[in-house]
Amino acid sequence: MEYNTITLQTLNVNPFNLTSGTQNHHGNNYFLLNIINPPPTALIQNHAVYIQHLATCKKFNLLTGIRQEWFKDITNYKKTEKNSFQNQKLLYRVGFTYRVAENTNSYGTHLTGCQPPYKITSLIPQAWWTEHLRLFPGMLRNYQFTTTYKF
């Protein structure tokens, strides 16, 4: 539907008439999605390598690890007008345990993580910024400290 040269979205189904005795079946087209610009084909690749090391000394355990991630998003995959971006991130993890007593352990960890910006160029391919902006993964940091006791 157009209004003042602007394409407006329409409802997927016609409004229901709630008057008693009214038939509200509108045919078999009610399940069709209302998509003005269907999302293009996309290929998303995420590769990673993880290395960890555990060191033990008496009552202490130390766990360290690093993870290298490579990410690539290709919009309009297998087409001549494809658009893509890629990035990479080095992440780390450090954790320790200390045996306080026979049945009691203390544990702590610090780790980093990331969430790649999946499908950004696929969902909004016509946006002006998708060709000019290098998208970076969302970063997270997690700290955890606990003490456990086994009964």
N, C-alpha and C positions, 0 to 999 in steps of 0.2 A: 504494500500500500504506500502511495506517495502523497506527501502533503508539503506544499511550498518547496518543491524539488528535493525534499528530504525523504529518504526511504525509512518508513516506520516499520517496526516489527508488528506482526499480527499474532493473535492468539492461535494456538494449535487446534483448539476446538471452539465451536460457537458457544455463546453463553447458554446455560441451561434455563429453561422456563420452569419455574417452581410451582406453577399453577397445578392444582390437583387434576390428575388424569392426562396430563400432557406427555406425549412421547418425546423423549430426548435423544434418541439414537440419531447420530449425524453421519452415518456411513462408516466406511473402513479407513478413512484418511486421518482419523484422530491420533494415530500413533506416529505419524510422520513428524520429524523434528523440524523446527523452524530455524533454518540456518541460512543467513543471507550470504555469508562467505564461508563455504566449507573449509575446514583446515586442510592444508596440503599434506602430502606424504612427508614422512620424516624418518631419519635414521639417527638414533642416539647411541653413542658408544661410550662406555665407561670401563677403563682398565686400571688395575692397581697391582702393586707389589707390596707385600707386608713382610717385615723381618722383626723378630722379637728375640730377647735374651733374658734368661732367668738366672740370677746369681743368688747363691745361698751362703750365709755365714752365721753359724750358730742359730740364734732365735730369729734372725732377720732373713727375709726373702725380698729381692728387688727384681721387678719385672719392667723391662724397657722395650719399646718397640717404635718403629717408624713405618709409615705407609706413604708411598708415592702414588698419586692418582692422576690419570689423564682422562680428559673428558672432551667429547666432540659431539656437536649437534648439527645435523645437515637437514635443512628445510628444502622442500621440493626435490627430494631424493630421486635420482635417476632421471632428472629433467635438466634441460639446458640452462634454466634460470635458477639453479640451486644457490642457496645462501647458507653459509656455515660459519661457525665460530668454534674455537677450542681453547681450553685452558688446562692448567695443571696445578696441583697443590701437594706440598709435603706436610704430612701430619705426624704427630708424635703422641706417645703414651708413656707415662711413668707411674708405677704402682709399687706399693710395699706391703708386706705383712710382718707383724711382730708377735711372737708367741709370748704373751704376758704370763700365762700359767698353763697347766696341762689342758684345761678346757676353755681357755680364753685367748682369743686372737684379736688384734687390732689391725685394721686394714685402711689404706688410703690410696687414692689414685687421682691422677690428673690426666685428662686426655683432650685432644682436639679432634674435631670432625668437620665435615663440610657437606652441604647439600647442593649439588649442581643445579643450575637453573634450567631444568628440563622443560622442553616444549615452549619456551618463551617465544622463539621465532616462529614456531609452528602454529601457535594459537593466535598470534597477532602478526601475521606476515606482512600486512599492508601498512603497519605503523612506521612512521618516518624514522624512528630511532633504532630499529632492528639492524639496519645496515651500518650505522655509525657508532654503536655502543658496544664495547667489549664487555660482555657479561661475566661476572665473577661469582663463584660459589658463595652461598651463605655459610658463615663460619660459626662454630659453636665451641664452647669450652665447658668441660664438666669436671667438677671437683667432688669427691666423695670420701668421707671418713666414717668408719663404722667400727664398732667393737662387738664381737660375737662371743656368746657363752654357750657351751654345749652341756645340757643337763644330763 
